[in-house]
Amino acid sequence: MSYDSAETWFVVKRNILLVSYSFERTGKLLEERELRKLSKHRAQAYSVSARESELFSESRPFALDTS
């Protein structure tokens, strides 16, 4: 194996590893972003449903005891 082919092999291998790492890191970042969006959406849905529950309980007419 000549020096040039060994150097070329090393460069190719290094570039493959760098690209693999980049894809892995990008995937993790995208996954984290989606999880944050999902978490935020769930928190908003919970706060809306909690507020609707409060409004519903406030808007029910009181039962009058006529006995």
Backbone as CSV, one residue per row, in Angstrom:
resi,resn,N_x,N_y,N_z,CA_x,CA_y,CA_z,C_x,C_y,C_z
1,MET,0.854,-1.168,0.000,0.000,0.000,0.000,0.897,1.227,0.000
2,SER,0.684,2.075,-0.952,1.507,3.272,-1.040,1.019,4.334,-0.063
3,TYR,1.853,5.320,0.144,1.523,6.404,1.068,0.271,7.147,0.610
4,ASP,0.153,7.398,-0.701,-1.004,8.140,-1.216,-2.302,7.378,-0.986
5,SER,-2.289,6.076,-1.206,-3.519,5.313,-1.022,-3.870,5.208,0.466
6,ALA,-2.859,5.117,1.330,-3.107,5.073,2.767,-3.688,6.415,3.241
7,GLU,-3.141,7.485,2.730,-3.636,8.815,3.101,-5.062,9.013,2.581
8,THR,-5.317,8.574,1.365,-6.655,8.683,0.790,-7.654,7.876,1.609
9,TRP,-7.256,6.659,2.005,-8.128,5.813,2.817,-8.444,6.502,4.144
10,PHE,-7.438,7.101,4.760,-7.626,7.783,6.032,-8.584,8.965,5.867
11,VAL,-8.407,9.742,4.816,-9.263,10.906,4.577,-10.707,10.465,4.324
12,VAL,-10.873,9.438,3.532,-12.219,8.934,3.238,-12.882,8.429,4.519
13,LYS,-12.166,7.649,5.289,-12.707,7.117,6.543,-13.075,8.253,7.503
14,ARG,-12.209,9.241,7.627,-12.474,10.391,8.497,-13.722,11.136,8.036
15,ASN,-13.848,11.343,6.742,-15.013,12.063,6.217,-16.308,11.276,6.438
16,ILE,-16.240,9.961,6.298,-17.415,9.125,6.564,-17.826,9.257,8.020
17,LEU,-16.857,9.224,8.921,-17.162,9.374,10.346,-17.748,10.748,10.655
18,LEU,-17.213,11.783,10.041,-17.730,13.141,10.268,-19.161,13.282,9.765
19,VAL,-19.427,12.725,8.598,-20.780,12.786,8.045,-21.737,11.979,8.909
20,SER,-21.300,10.805,9.356,-22.143,9.988,10.233,-22.473,10.747,11.507
21,TYR,-21.472,11.373,12.097,-21.687,12.138,13.324,-22.647,13.293,13.062
22,SER,-22.474,13.963,11.933,-23.348,15.095,11.608,-24.801,14.647,11.493
23,PHE,-25.040,13.533,10.795,-26.405,13.023,10.667,-26.973,12.612,12.023
24,GLU,-26.143,11.967,12.842,-26.598,11.542,14.162,-26.955,12.755,15.019
25,ARG,-26.112,13.749,15.015,-26.344,14.963,15.809,-27.575,15.706,15.306
26,THR,-27.709,15.820,13.997,-28.873,16.492,13.417,-30.150,15.758,13.805
27,GLY,-30.118,14.438,13.754,-31.282,13.648,14.153,-31.654,13.885,15.601
28,LYS,-30.672,13.934,16.482,-30.942,14.183,17.896,-31.519,15.575,18.111
29,LEU,-30.982,16.557,17.411,-31.499,17.923,17.543,-32.945,18.011,17.073
30,LEU,-33.254,17.353,15.964,-34.622,17.352,15.461,-35.558,16.649,16.436
31,GLU,-35.091,15.547,16.995,-35.901,14.806,17.959,-36.168,15.658,19.201
32,GLU,-35.129,16.339,19.696,-35.301,17.212,20.858,-36.291,18.329,20.561
33,ARG,-36.200,18.895,19.361,-37.120,19.980,18.983,-38.553,19.471,18.950
34,GLU,-38.762,18.296,18.372,-40.111,17.725,18.320,-40.645,17.425,19.716
35,LEU,-39.784,16.921,20.595,-40.213,16.635,21.965,-40.589,17.911,22.708
36,ARG,-39.810,18.994,22.480,-40.150,20.279,23.111,-41.481,20.795,22.597
37,LYS,-41.718,20.677,21.280,-42.985,21.134,20.709,-44.142,20.330,21.266
38,LEU,-43.965,19.010,21.379,-45.006,18.146,21.905,-45.290,18.476,23.367
39,SER,-44.249,18.680,24.133,-44.401,19.020,25.542,-45.127,20.355,25.700
40,LYS,-44.755,21.322,24.895,-45.395,22.644,24.944,-46.867,22.524,24.557
41,HIS,-47.147,21.739,23.525,-48.525,21.549,23.072,-49.363,20.893,24.165
42,ARG,-48.803,19.873,24.822,-49.533,19.197,25.900,-49.783,20.133,27.067
43,ALA,-48.801,20.964,27.404,-48.969,21.913,28.509,-50.064,22.921,28.177
44,GLN,-50.094,23.392,26.942,-51.135,24.341,26.542,-52.499,23.670,26.555
45,ALA,-52.580,22.453,26.075,-53.856,21.732,26.061,-54.343,21.511,27.480
46,TYR,-53.431,21.203,28.402,-53.811,20.986,29.794,-54.334,22.285,30.399
47,SER,-53.648,23.390,30.151,-54.079,24.653,30.750,-55.420,25.091,30.175
48,VAL,-55.663,24.829,28.892,-56.950,25.170,28.282,-58.045,24.300,28.877
49,SER,-57.808,23.002,29.011,-58.844,22.129,29.547,-59.103,22.438,31.023
50,ALA,-58.069,22.802,31.770,-58.259,23.165,33.178,-59.095,24.434,33.272
51,ARG,-58.832,25.401,32.399,-59.596,26.651,32.410,-61.037,26.392,31.984
52,GLU,-61.250,25.544,30.977,-62.615,25.206,30.560,-63.366,24.533,31.702
53,SER,-62.688,23.699,32.451,-63.302,23.032,33.585,-63.723,24.049,34.639
54,GLU,-62.866,25.035,34.890,-63.210,26.092,35.842,-64.421,26.877,35.359
55,LEU,-64.424,27.224,34.082,-65.543,28.001,33.535,-66.835,27.204,33.602
56,PHE,-66.752,25.911,33.301,-67.935,25.075,33.334,-68.499,25.009,34.747
57,SER,-67.626,24.833,35.734,-68.110,24.730,37.110,-68.669,26.063,37.590
58,GLU,-68.132,27.175,37.077,-68.636,28.495,37.465,-69.962,28.802,36.788
59,SER,-70.218,28.246,35.620,-71.396,28.604,34.861,-72.601,27.721,35.164
60,ARG,-72.438,26.657,35.920,-73.570,25.803,36.240,-74.499,26.534,37.192
61,PRO,-75.788,26.434,36.936,-76.711,27.109,37.849,-76.746,26.383,39.186
62,PHE,-76.958,27.150,40.210,-77.036,26.567,41.541,-78.401,25.919,41.725
63,ALA,-78.408,24.796,42.364,-79.686,24.116,42.640,-80.272,24.741,43.913
64,LEU,-81.478,25.163,43.815,-82.144,25.761,44.956,-82.895,24.676,45.733
65,ASP,-82.721,24.677,46.998,-83.399,23.707,47.840,-84.719,24.343,48.239
66,THR,-85.828,23.844,47.710,-87.136,24.437,47.988,-87.919,23.677,49.044
67,SER,-87.293,22.766,49.736,-88.054,22.009,50.730,-88.128,22.703,52.071
